[in-house]
């Protein structure tokens, strides 16, 4: 597995949260991930800038920077000295940018929040992936992450009902937790925080990493290079 893209056509869905915690989790397995930031807001890039030198190094690419010397294709490459890249995308990708960002990717993760607006937005996102980017549904490379969920609420029940109607796997459910905010502030992922503080959140990431494992094994017929261990 060489490239993973995190996307949703709506802003505020949690793409950067998923991206930063995913590269953190990958680095904790001993891999050397790269983070490609396509969002002009540069949130993932700021997270990297705040990352302590004592933690595993993560390569960063500011893919949102416009340059006459560097093409978009170059920005989207997986750096040679990394094992794989995770791409943080902006909201409202143009047709061509959507095609470019998803070309040749091994997995697509779509975070969605429990609200009526977000449910409608993710419908459009999935439609664009299937009809514009031409992602074949049989490839099963698209996975949904229910994000910032509060259990036993009406909006979460609505989200679960909607997601169950899709022929796309719900990879994991991330709870509405301040741990993500704290981790982001210090350039960390929740996997790099004290386990006693984040133990309620770690299982969901085991689900995500397990899905990536199975996707690689199914597509390549090879054992995965991702060996995820819980805290």
VEXDREN-2710 file (C-alpha; in Angstrom, 1 decimal):
% VEXDREN-2710
k/r/px/py/pz
1/UNK/0.0/0.0/0.0
2/UNK/1.5/3.2/-1.2
3/UNK/-1.1/5.9/-1.1
4/UNK/-4.2/6.7/1.1
5/UNK/-6.5/9.7/0.5
6/UNK/-8.8/11.3/3.1
7/UNK/-11.6/13.3/1.6
8/UNK/-15.1/14.7/1.9
9/UNK/-16.6/17.5/-0.2
10/UNK/-17.7/19.3/2.9
11/UNK/-15.5/21.3/5.2
12/UNK/-15.4/20.5/8.9
13/UNK/-15.9/16.8/8.5
14/UNK/-12.7/15.9/10.3
15/UNK/-10.3/15.1/7.4
16/UNK/-7.3/16.7/9.0
17/UNK/-8.0/14.9/12.3
18/UNK/-8.2/11.5/10.5
19/UNK/-5.1/12.3/8.4
20/UNK/-2.9/13.4/11.3
21/UNK/-3.9/10.5/13.5
22/UNK/-3.5/8.0/10.7
23/UNK/0.1/9.1/9.9
24/UNK/0.8/9.0/13.6
25/UNK/-0.6/5.5/13.9
26/UNK/1.4/4.4/10.9
27/UNK/4.6/5.8/12.3
28/UNK/4.0/3.9/15.6
29/UNK/4.1/0.7/13.6
30/UNK/7.6/1.4/12.4
31/UNK/6.6/2.6/9.0
32/UNK/7.8/5.9/7.5
33/UNK/4.7/7.7/6.3
34/UNK/4.5/10.9/4.4
35/UNK/1.7/13.5/4.8
36/UNK/0.7/15.4/1.7
37/UNK/-1.3/18.5/2.6
38/UNK/-3.5/19.7/-0.3
39/UNK/-5.7/22.0/1.8
40/UNK/-4.8/25.7/1.4
41/UNK/-5.6/26.1/5.1
42/UNK/-2.5/24.2/5.8
43/UNK/-3.7/22.6/9.1
44/UNK/-1.9/19.3/8.6
45/UNK/1.3/21.3/7.8
46/UNK/0.9/23.3/11.1
47/UNK/0.5/20.0/13.0
48/UNK/3.7/18.7/11.5
49/UNK/5.5/22.0/12.5
50/UNK/4.4/21.5/16.1
51/UNK/5.6/17.8/16.2
52/UNK/8.2/17.2/18.9
53/UNK/11.6/16.0/17.6
54/UNK/11.4/13.2/20.2
55/UNK/8.6/11.5/18.2
56/UNK/9.0/9.5/15.0
57/UNK/9.7/11.7/12.0
58/UNK/6.9/12.2/9.4
59/UNK/7.7/13.6/6.0
60/UNK/5.5/16.6/5.0
61/UNK/4.7/17.9/1.5
62/UNK/2.9/21.2/1.1
63/UNK/0.8/20.1/-1.9
64/UNK/-1.3/23.3/-1.8
65/UNK/1.6/25.5/-2.8
66/UNK/1.4/26.7/-6.4
67/UNK/4.7/26.7/-8.3
68/UNK/5.7/27.0/-11.9
69/UNK/8.5/24.6/-11.2
70/UNK/6.5/21.8/-9.6
71/UNK/3.4/20.1/-11.1
72/UNK/0.4/18.8/-9.1
73/UNK/1.4/15.3/-10.2
74/UNK/4.8/15.9/-8.5
75/UNK/3.1/17.1/-5.3
76/UNK/1.0/13.9/-5.2
77/UNK/3.8/11.5/-5.5
78/UNK/4.8/9.3/-2.6
79/UNK/8.3/10.5/-1.6
80/UNK/11.0/8.0/-2.3
81/UNK/12.3/7.9/1.3
82/UNK/8.8/7.0/2.7
83/UNK/6.8/3.8/2.8
84/UNK/3.5/5.3/1.9
85/UNK/1.7/8.7/1.8
86/UNK/-1.6/9.9/3.3
87/UNK/-3.2/12.8/1.5
88/UNK/-5.3/15.5/3.3
89/UNK/-7.7/17.1/0.8
90/UNK/-9.6/20.3/0.9
91/UNK/-13.4/20.7/0.7
92/UNK/-14.9/21.3/-2.7
93/UNK/-12.3/19.7/-4.9
94/UNK/-12.7/20.6/-8.6
95/UNK/-13.5/17.8/-11.0
96/UNK/-9.9/17.7/-12.2
97/UNK/-8.4/17.9/-8.7
98/UNK/-10.7/15.1/-7.6
99/UNK/-9.4/12.9/-10.4
100/UNK/-5.8/13.8/-9.7
101/UNK/-6.0/13.2/-5.9
102/UNK/-7.6/9.8/-6.3
103/UNK/-5.6/8.5/-9.3
104/UNK/-3.7/5.4/-8.3
105/UNK/-4.7/5.5/-4.6
106/UNK/-4.9/2.3/-2.7
107/UNK/-7.6/3.4/-0.1
108/UNK/-10.0/6.3/0.3
109/UNK/-11.3/7.2/3.7
110/UNK/-14.3/9.5/4.1
111/UNK/-15.0/11.0/7.5
112/UNK/-18.7/12.0/8.1
113/UNK/-20.2/13.9/11.0
114/UNK/-23.7/13.0/12.4
115/UNK/-25.8/15.8/11.0
116/UNK/-28.3/16.1/8.2
117/UNK/-26.0/18.5/6.3
118/UNK/-23.1/16.1/6.5
119/UNK/-25.2/13.2/5.4
120/UNK/-26.2/15.0/2.2
121/UNK/-22.6/16.1/1.6
122/UNK/-21.2/12.6/1.9
123/UNK/-23.8/11.4/-0.7
124/UNK/-22.4/13.8/-3.2
125/UNK/-18.8/12.9/-2.3
126/UNK/-19.5/9.2/-2.9
127/UNK/-21.3/10.0/-6.1
128/UNK/-18.4/12.0/-7.4
129/UNK/-16.0/9.2/-6.5
130/UNK/-18.0/6.7/-8.5
131/UNK/-19.1/8.8/-11.4
132/UNK/-16.4/11.5/-11.8
133/UNK/-13.2/9.8/-10.5
134/UNK/-14.5/6.4/-11.8
135/UNK/-13.5/4.5/-8.7
136/UNK/-14.8/1.0/-9.3
137/UNK/-17.2/-0.1/-6.6
138/UNK/-16.0/-3.8/-6.7
139/UNK/-12.5/-2.6/-5.7
140/UNK/-13.9/-1.9/-2.2
141/UNK/-11.2/0.7/-1.6
142/UNK/-13.7/3.3/-0.2
143/UNK/-14.3/3.2/3.6
144/UNK/-16.4/5.5/5.7
145/UNK/-15.5/6.8/9.2
146/UNK/-18.3/8.0/11.4
147/UNK/-16.6/11.0/13.2
148/UNK/-17.2/12.9/16.4
149/UNK/-20.0/10.6/17.4
150/UNK/-22.0/10.8/20.6
151/UNK/-23.7/7.5/21.3
152/UNK/-27.4/7.3/22.1
153/UNK/-28.3/10.5/20.3
154/UNK/-31.0/11.0/17.6
155/UNK/-28.5/12.4/15.0
156/UNK/-26.2/9.4/15.5
157/UNK/-29.2/7.0/15.0
158/UNK/-30.0/8.9/11.7
159/UNK/-26.4/8.6/10.6
160/UNK/-26.3/4.9/11.4
161/UNK/-29.5/4.3/9.4
162/UNK/-28.1/6.2/6.4
163/UNK/-24.7/4.5/6.5
164/UNK/-26.4/1.0/6.7
165/UNK/-28.1/1.8/3.4
166/UNK/-24.9/2.2/1.5
167/UNK/-22.9/-0.6/-0.2
168/UNK/-19.8/0.9/1.3
169/UNK/-18.2/-0.3/4.6
170/UNK/-18.2/1.8/7.7
171/UNK/-14.7/1.2/8.8
172/UNK/-14.8/2.8/12.3
173/UNK/-16.7/5.1/14.6
174/UNK/-14.7/7.9/16.3
175/UNK/-16.2/9.3/19.5
176/UNK/-16.5/13.0/20.2
177/UNK/-13.4/13.3/22.3
178/UNK/-11.2/16.2/23.4
179/UNK/-8.2/13.8/23.1
180/UNK/-8.0/14.7/19.4
181/UNK/-7.9/18.4/20.1
182/UNK/-5.2/18.0/22.7
183/UNK/-3.1/15.7/20.5
184/UNK/-3.4/18.0/17.5
185/UNK/-2.2/21.0/19.6
186/UNK/1.1/19.3/20.4
187/UNK/1.7/17.7/16.9
188/UNK/0.9/14.3/18.2
189/UNK/-1.6/11.5/17.5
190/UNK/-3.7/9.9/20.2
191/UNK/-1.4/6.8/19.8
192/UNK/1.4/8.9/21.2
193/UNK/-0.4/10.1/24.3
194/UNK/-0.6/8.2/27.6
195/UNK/-2.6/5.1/27.0
196/UNK/-4.6/5.7/30.2
197/UNK/-6.0/8.9/28.7
198/UNK/-6.9/7.5/25.3
199/UNK/-7.8/3.9/25.9
200/UNK/-11.5/4.6/24.9
201/UNK/-10.3/5.9/21.5
202/UNK/-7.7/3.3/20.5
203/UNK/-10.1/0.5/19.6
204/UNK/-11.5/2.5/16.7
205/UNK/-8.1/2.9/15.2
206/UNK/-7.5/-0.8/15.5
207/UNK/-10.6/-1.1/13.2
208/UNK/-9.1/1.4/10.7
209/UNK/-5.7/-0.2/10.6
210/UNK/-7.3/-3.7/10.4
211/UNK/-9.4/-2.5/7.3
212/UNK/-6.2/-1.2/5.7
213/UNK/-4.5/-4.5/6.4
214/UNK/-7.3/-6.5/4.8
215/UNK/-7.5/-4.2/1.8
216/UNK/-3.8/-4.6/1.1
217/UNK/-3.9/-8.4/1.4
218/UNK/-7.0/-8.6/-0.8
219/UNK/-5.7/-6.4/-3.6
220/UNK/-2.1/-7.5/-3.6
221/UNK/-2.4/-11.0/-2.2
222/UNK/0.4/-10.2/0.2
223/UNK/0.7/-9.9/3.9
224/UNK/0.4/-6.3/5.0
225/UNK/3.4/-4.3/6.1
226/UNK/1.2/-2.6/8.7
227/UNK/1.4/-4.3/12.0
228/UNK/-0.8/-2.4/14.4
229/UNK/-0.5/-2.9/18.1
230/UNK/-2.9/-1.5/20.7
231/UNK/-1.4/0.6/23.5
END
